[in-house]
Amino acid sequence: MGVSVVIPAYNAEPYLEDCLRSVLSQTHPVEEVLVVDDGSTDGTKRIVESFGSPVRLLEQKQGGPARARNLAVSQARGEWIAFLDADDMWVPEKVQKQLDALAANPDAVFCYTGLLALKLDGSRVPVPPPALAHVDAMLSLTNVGIPPSAVMLRRETLLQVGGFNEIQRGCEDWDLWFRLRKLGTFCEVPEALTVYRESLGGLSSNAEHMYQDFLRMLDRVLLADKHGWKRSLWRRRIMSYQQYKAAMTARHAGQTAVERKFLAASLQTWPSPLWHPERFAASLVHLRRSLSS
C-alpha cells in the first residue's frame, strides 16, 4: 500500500529538514514525498532539493495550505495520502501503525493519531486524540483537534469529496473532516505518533480571523443538511460555541478586549447556562480579572 506524503511549505527553512528526516526515517518506507513550496522567500526550495529522490518539489504562487495540499494530491501516485505540515514531525512508527489500523478497519475513510505537543521550551507533552465516540457530535460544533499532520486517508476518497476548500484559510481541515465523515467511519491510533509544534503566531492563534473563517463554512457545510427551525436552532448553538472558542483563543493571546467581545456574544447568542456551561465559567473568570486589574 503506497503512501504519498503531502507537505505544504511556506518559509519553512527553520523546520523543514527535521520534518523531512522524520518522514524518511519511517519503519514503513513511503512511496514519495511531495513538498509544495507556497511562494517561499527563504531557503525552503534549497532544502527540498538537497534531499533528492524520493522528495519531489512542487511550486506555486502563494495560495495557502489548502491549495498547496490539493496540488500535491492531484499529482500523487500513492493509494494513501498522509498530510504533514512543514513545522511538524512524525515518530518512526507512525506510517506503519496507521496502515495497520486502516487494514483492521476496512470501512474507515480516515485515520488519525495522538499527538506529542512540542512546547516553546522544547518539551514534548503527549496529547490523546479525541475519542471516536465524541468526534461526530463535536465536528458539528468545532474543530475537534485533529491536525492534518496526524491524518492518513485514501487518495480516491479525498478526490471524491473534492479535497480541501481553498477559500478556507484556517478551518480548511475542519471543513474537510466534516465532509469526509459523511462518507464513512473514522479510526484512530491513540499513541502519540505525531509531533505537533505549538507557536504563539499563525492564523490559528488569531481569534478574529479564525471566527470569520468559521463563518464561511457555517451555512455551506455545517448546516447544509438542516432546514427550518432546526437550522435556525443549530446555527445559534454553533455560533455560540465558536464565539466562546474565539474568546479562549483571545485569552491565550492576551487580547482582553477581544476576549470580552466574544464572551458577551456567546452568552447573547445562546443565554442558557445548560448549553456548555463552561462559557459562563469563563465569563466569571474574565470578570474577576477585570475587577482586580
PyMOL commands that set and color helices and strands:
alter all, ss='L'
color gray80, all
select helices_A, chain A and resi 16-24+44-51+65-75+94-104+132-139+148-150+155-160+172-181+203-205+207-222+228-252+256-269+278-292
alter helices_A, ss='H'
color red, helices_A
select strands_A, chain A and resi 3-9+32-38+55-60+80-83+89-90+108-118+124-127+151-154+185-197
alter strands_A, ss='S'
color yellow, strands_A
deselect
rebuild
show_as cartoon
